[in-house]
Amino acid sequence: MAPKRDRTQDHYSDVVLYDYEYRRRRDDVNYYAALAMGELPPESEILELCCGSGRITRGLLRKGFHVTGLDLSEPMLQQAKLGISRLPKRFRDNATLHKGNMIDFDLKRKFPLVVMAFNSFEHLYSRAEIEACLQQVKSHLTPEGVFAFDVQMPDLAWLLKDPDKRWARTKFKHPVTGQELAYSTNHEYDPVTQIAHIRLYYEPLGDGPLKETRVVPLRQRKFFPAELRALLHYSGFEVCSHNADFAGDKLDEFADSQVLLCRPYKL
């Protein structure tokens, strides 16, 4: 019997729409580029896990760094390659992309900086997956290396929303087909596994290739701050900073995000 397809990858299949939806997201690009410039000598090598369509990758390349990107989605990697191909040669020649899973990759190299942006850590759904990923990160870091990533701050009011209603309804035109669509979303939260089972709805409002509402599933594991620090500690990481946003604001009950900078404990 063929293995059941993971439909949560559907969110990353329409890469043009994905890039369109997040085209204005720049704070994380600027943050990781500034972090690299502050932590590393020029032209250092960086490992980017879950590089996706290359938003962060291109930002790092433009600063002169050598970037190795890893992602499980073939459509995303192809989109990343396309975006990198449009950069000046002196930047695009510094990029290397690999298809792989963040829990069992082995590049047989070490890097002074490993980054995992845009809530990608939330695709680690079990303790075994979390520990496996952190072990791989640690094994790919130089002795003084840095691991930087961001996740969302769990919002209890959002998690407990009515799963039978839809939220955030937004009208837009598909960037390729021009078809008018309505986006909305809802979810069910499992407090035992801490996984939000999200549904993204794309409803056709005008003529075009989409004839029926497309429902795209997405799963995100929610991490509470003290829990996240404990997971990192027991996987051998010291948390150097744990902030509320990319501007470095203090983590509090009003935070939307958690931005972490970690280093492996020295033996």
N, C-alpha and C positions, 0 to 999 in steps of 0.2 A: 504494500500500500504506500502511495506517495505521501510524503509529509504534508501536513496541513499548512497552507500558506498563511503567513502572518500578515493579516490585512492592515495592521497598524502601519505597514510600509506604504500604504496607499497615499498617505499624507505627503509623501515625498516623491510620488510618481509624476505629477504634473509640475515639473520643475519651473516652468515659466510662470505659472500662477503662484507657486511658492515664493519665487523671487519678487514678484509683483506685490504680494501681500506684505512682505517684510522689507520693502525697498527703502523705507524711511528709518529703519532701525540702524542707528549709527553709533550710539553710545558705547556699545560693546566693542565695535571695531576700533574706535578711538582708544578705549581702555586697554585692550590687549596689545595694541601697537605701542602705546606709551609705556606699558609695563615692560615689554621686551626691550625698548630703548633704555629704560632705567636699570634693568637687571643685567643686560648682556652687552658684550662688545659688539661692534659693527660686524655684520655678515655672519653672525652666529647661526647655528642650526636650531630649529624649533620643530617640535612634534605637535600637530594639531589633531586631536581625536574627534571623530564625528564632524569632519570638516564640511560636510554638506555640499552646497552649491558654491562654496568658496568665498563668502562675504569676508570672513575674518582672514582667510588665507591671503586674499589679494591685499588687504590692509597691511599685513605683515611683510609681504613681498615688496610692496611699494616703499617700505622703510629699509630695504636692502638685506633682509634676512633670508636665509635658506629655509624653506618650509617643506616638511614632509607631512602630507595630509592622509588621514585614514578614514574611510567611511564604508558602511555596509551596503549603501544604496547605489546601484549602478547608474540609474538616471541622474542622481545627484552628482556623482563623480564626473559624468559626461558634461554636465552643466558647468562644473568647476573647471574642467579642462577648457571649455569654450571661453569662459570668462578670463582665465589665465592667458589664453592664446591672444587676447586683445591687448595685453599689457606690452610695454616696450620690451625688447629682447633681453635687456640686462636684468629685468625682473622675472620674466617668465622662465628663463633658464634656471632659476633657483628653486623651482617647484618640482616636487615629486609626489605623485598620488598613488595610493594603494587601496585596493578593496580588502576590507577585513573587519572583523568584529572586535569591539573594544574590550571584550573579556578574554580573548585568547590569541591576540596578535603577538608576533615575535619578529621584530625588524632587525634584531642582532646588532643594534646600535644604541648609544646613549645620547641623551639630549640635555642641555642645561635648562630648558624650559619645555614643559608639556602643558598645553591648554585644551580645555574642553568647554566650549561656549554654548550659549543659547539653550540652557536647560537640558542639554544632552545627557547629563548625569541622571536625569529623571527617567531615562529608558533602561535603567538598571532596576529590575523589578523585585529581586529577591536578595537576601543577605549573601547567598553564594555568588550571585552575579556581581554584587558590589565589591565583595572581597577579592574576587578574581580580577576585576578591572583595576582596583587599587594596587594589587600585586604586580600587574603588568606595567602600570604607570611607574611604580617604584623601581622595577627592574630596568626601565628605559631611561631613568634619570641619572645624571652624573652625581657624584657625591654631594656637591653643593647645589644640586638642581632644584627647580621650583615647579610646583604643580598649581595651576590656577584654573578655576572653573566657577560657574554660576548656576544657581537653581532658583526657583521661585520660593517665596515665603508662603507656607500654607495659609490660605485665607478661609477660616472656618465658615464664614457667611457664604462664601462662594461654594465651598465643598458641599454645603447642605441645601443648595438650591433645589427647587422642585425639578426632578428629572423628566417630568412629563411636559414641561414648558420649554420653549426655546428662548434664547437670550442673544443679545448683541446683534440684532438683525441689521444688516448693512447692504445697501444696493451698490453694485459696481458693474463694470463691463470687463469681460475676460480680455486680458492683454493681447491675445492672439486672435481669437475668433470674433471679438467685438460683441458677443452675445451679452445681453443684460441679465444679470444674475442677482439673487438675494442670498447673502450668507447669514447663517445663524448657527447656534450651538447649544447643546445641553450635555449633561453628564450624569453618571452615577458614581458615587464615591464609596469604596469599600474600606471601612475604618480598621479592619483587621489587617489587610495587606497594605493599606495606605495607598492604594492605586485608584486614580480617577479614570474611569472609563468614559472617554469623551466622544461625542458624535458631532462632526462638522457637516452642516447641511448646505448644499449648493442648489438652489431652486431656480429653474429657468423662468424668466419673466418675458423674454422676447424670442424671436426666431433664432435658431442656431443649432449646432450639433447636439447640445444637451436637451433631451426631450423629457426626461423625468428628473425629479430631485435626486441628486447624488449624495449619498451618506458616506462620509469618510470617518472610520474609527481611528481613535488615537488613545494611547494609554500613557499616563504619567504617574510615576511614583513620587509621592510627596514626602519631603524630608523636613522634620522639625529641627531647629537649630542645635539644641543640646544632643539630640540623637545623631545628627550629622557629625558633630565634633567627636562623639564617642566612636562612631564608625571609623573615622579617620585615625583617631588615636590607636585603636586596636589593630589597625592595618599598618601602623608604623609611621604615621605622619603627625608632625607638629603643625598646628594651625597658627600661622603668623599674623593673619588678619582675617576678619570675618565681618564684612560690612553690608550695609543695606542697599547699596547701589554702586554704580561705576564711578561716582564722584567721591566715594569714601565716607559717606555719611554713616553715623552710628546705627547699628542694628537695634530696632525697637519694634513695638507692636504695630506700628504704622508702615513698616517696610513691605515693599512688594517683592523684593529680591534678596538673595543672599549671594555675596561675591566673596570667594575664599581664595586665600593664598597660603600654600602649604609647602613644607619641606620634610623630607624623610628625617626621622630621628637618627642622630649619629650614634653608632655603636660604641 
